[in-house]
Structures are given as C-alpha cells and as structure tokens.
C-alpha cells in the first residue's frame, strides 16, 4: 500500500501528489494501491507519526528515509535530493523508491 500524507496549505503537496498519480497514468501503480490521508492537526500528526507534508509511505516505510517513522512533525517537509533542497518529490525519485521498498519489504 502507498500512503500519501499531507496537510492543506503546504505548497509542495499538490505537485508531489500529481507526480505520484502520474505513475498511475503510466501503469506503474494502480489507483486502488494509493491511500490519500489528510493530516489536519498536530494531534493527528503525532498519532500517525506524520513526518511532514508531503510524506509518501510504502507499506509503512517512508520513501525518503527508507525507515518506519518514529517521530512526528506537523510542518512542510524539505528534502535534500542530489545536493538540492526541494519540497516536491520528483516522479522518478518516487518510482525508484517505491520499487526499492517494495522489493525490500516483501
């Protein structure tokens, strides 16, 4: 299962979700494999161990850290990819990490 977590108002969530959903259009993922979960407050963030917006989990594992979340953060998330900071996860990064985590988890 792929879980997309976000909160409203984060400017990076919409673009990252678009990149994730483009993998459905390409046939890499099925739409029913993806759960979209809005995190509306810090209490929910703590309960879910939400790492920030946006977050993509593959069978519970964060695609960026490749680990199960242990803490929580109710803020916009910034990623360091190839030496550049961004809040938007690129489609190819998402695809590569999903492949890697699915192979590892199974």
C-alpha positions as a LaTeX table, in Angstrom:
\begin{tabular}{lrrr}
\hline
Residue & $x$ (\AA) & $y$ (\AA) & $z$ (\AA) \\
\hline
Unk1 & 0.00 & 0.00 & 0.00 \\
Unk2 & 1.14 & 3.51 & $-0.84$ \\
Unk3 & 0.00 & 6.21 & 1.58 \\
Unk4 & 0.24 & 9.88 & 0.65 \\
Unk5 & 0.06 & 12.11 & 3.73 \\
Unk6 & $-0.31$ & 15.88 & 3.62 \\
Unk7 & $-1.90$ & 18.89 & 5.21 \\
Unk8 & $-3.78$ & 21.70 & 3.49 \\
Unk9 & $-1.72$ & 24.79 & 2.91 \\
Unk10 & 1.58 & 23.05 & 2.22 \\
Unk11 & 2.66 & 24.35 & $-1.21$ \\
Unk12 & 4.54 & 21.15 & $-2.08$ \\
Unk13 & 1.76 & 18.62 & $-1.54$ \\
Unk14 & $-0.21$ & 19.20 & $-4.72$ \\
Unk15 & 2.81 & 18.86 & $-7.03$ \\
Unk16 & 4.09 & 15.77 & $-5.22$ \\
Unk17 & 0.64 & 14.15 & $-5.38$ \\
Unk18 & 0.49 & 14.94 & $-9.10$ \\
Unk19 & 3.87 & 13.23 & $-9.56$ \\
Unk20 & 2.66 & 10.19 & $-7.60$ \\
Unk21 & $-0.61$ & 9.96 & $-9.54$ \\
Unk22 & 1.24 & 10.23 & $-12.86$ \\
Unk23 & 2.62 & 6.77 & $-12.02$ \\
Unk24 & $-0.97$ & 5.50 & $-12.12$ \\
Unk25 & $-1.49$ & 7.04 & $-15.56$ \\
Unk26 & 1.74 & 5.35 & $-16.74$ \\
Unk27 & 0.57 & 1.97 & $-15.40$ \\
Unk28 & 3.31 & 1.65 & $-12.78$ \\
Unk29 & 0.77 & 1.81 & $-9.91$ \\
Unk30 & $-2.91$ & 1.03 & $-9.61$ \\
Unk31 & $-5.15$ & 3.74 & $-8.19$ \\
Unk32 & $-6.50$ & 1.34 & $-5.54$ \\
Unk33 & $-2.95$ & 0.91 & $-4.18$ \\
Unk34 & $-2.88$ & 4.57 & $-3.10$ \\
Unk35 & $-4.49$ & 5.99 & 0.03 \\
Unk36 & $-4.56$ & 9.76 & 0.42 \\
Unk37 & $-4.64$ & 10.89 & 4.03 \\
Unk38 & $-5.06$ & 14.48 & 5.13 \\
Unk39 & $-3.45$ & 15.28 & 8.47 \\
Unk40 & $-5.46$ & 18.13 & 9.94 \\
Unk41 & $-3.81$ & 18.87 & 13.29 \\
Unk42 & $-0.74$ & 18.18 & 15.46 \\
Unk43 & $-2.60$ & 15.56 & 17.50 \\
Unk44 & $-3.33$ & 13.52 & 14.37 \\
Unk45 & 0.27 & 14.06 & 13.23 \\
Unk46 & 1.52 & 12.59 & 16.50 \\
Unk47 & $-0.87$ & 9.63 & 16.32 \\
Unk48 & 0.20 & 8.80 & 12.73 \\
Unk49 & 3.89 & 9.60 & 13.28 \\
Unk50 & 3.49 & 12.04 & 10.40 \\
Unk51 & 6.89 & 13.22 & 9.17 \\
Unk52 & 5.64 & 16.39 & 7.48 \\
Unk53 & 3.85 & 17.40 & 4.32 \\
Unk54 & 4.14 & 15.75 & 1.90 \\
Unk55 & 5.07 & 12.25 & 3.02 \\
Unk56 & 4.79 & 9.05 & 0.99 \\
Unk57 & 4.84 & 5.72 & 2.80 \\
Unk58 & 5.27 & 2.31 & 1.16 \\
Unk59 & 3.90 & $-0.41$ & 3.43 \\
Unk60 & 4.56 & 1.99 & 6.31 \\
Unk61 & 8.13 & 2.88 & 5.29 \\
Unk62 & 8.96 & 6.48 & 4.41 \\
Unk63 & 10.26 & 6.68 & 0.83 \\
Unk64 & 12.85 & 9.31 & 1.75 \\
Unk65 & 14.38 & 7.81 & 4.90 \\
Unk66 & 13.53 & 4.21 & 3.96 \\
Unk67 & 12.58 & 3.63 & 7.59 \\
Unk68 & 9.43 & 3.33 & 9.65 \\
Unk69 & 8.55 & 6.73 & 11.14 \\
Unk70 & 9.44 & 7.05 & 14.82 \\
Unk71 & 8.70 & 10.72 & 15.49 \\
Unk72 & 6.29 & 13.29 & 14.09 \\
Unk73 & 6.43 & 16.74 & 12.58 \\
Unk74 & 3.50 & 18.96 & 11.63 \\
Unk75 & 5.22 & 21.20 & 9.08 \\
Unk76 & 6.09 & 21.34 & 5.41 \\
Unk77 & 8.83 & 18.89 & 4.60 \\
Unk78 & 12.07 & 19.72 & 2.79 \\
Unk79 & 14.08 & 17.01 & 1.06 \\
Unk80 & 17.74 & 17.01 & 0.08 \\
Unk81 & 17.96 & 15.29 & $-3.31$ \\
Unk82 & 21.23 & 15.23 & $-5.22$ \\
Unk83 & 22.55 & 18.15 & $-3.19$ \\
Unk84 & 19.49 & 20.33 & $-3.84$ \\
Unk85 & 16.76 & 21.18 & $-1.35$ \\
Unk86 & 13.17 & 20.79 & $-2.50$ \\
Unk87 & 9.74 & 20.29 & $-1.03$ \\
Unk88 & 8.48 & 18.41 & $-4.10$ \\
Unk89 & 9.38 & 14.77 & $-4.67$ \\
Unk90 & 10.09 & 14.16 & $-8.37$ \\
Unk91 & 8.25 & 11.38 & $-10.19$ \\
Unk92 & 11.40 & 9.36 & $-10.94$ \\
Unk93 & 12.52 & 9.53 & $-7.30$ \\
Unk94 & 9.09 & 8.34 & $-6.15$ \\
Unk95 & 9.12 & 5.46 & $-8.67$ \\
Unk96 & 12.66 & 4.34 & $-7.79$ \\
Unk97 & 11.98 & 4.43 & $-4.05$ \\
Unk98 & 8.69 & 2.54 & $-4.38$ \\
Unk99 & 10.46 & $-0.19$ & $-6.38$ \\
Unk100 & 13.25 & $-0.38$ & $-3.81$ \\
Unk101 & 10.95 & $-0.51$ & $-0.79$ \\
Unk102 & 8.51 & $-3.00$ & $-2.33$ \\
Unk103 & 11.41 & $-5.34$ & $-3.08$ \\
Unk104 & 12.81 & $-4.95$ & 0.43 \\
Unk105 & 9.55 & $-5.32$ & 2.34 \\
Unk106 & 8.40 & $-8.47$ & 0.55 \\
\hline
\end{tabular}
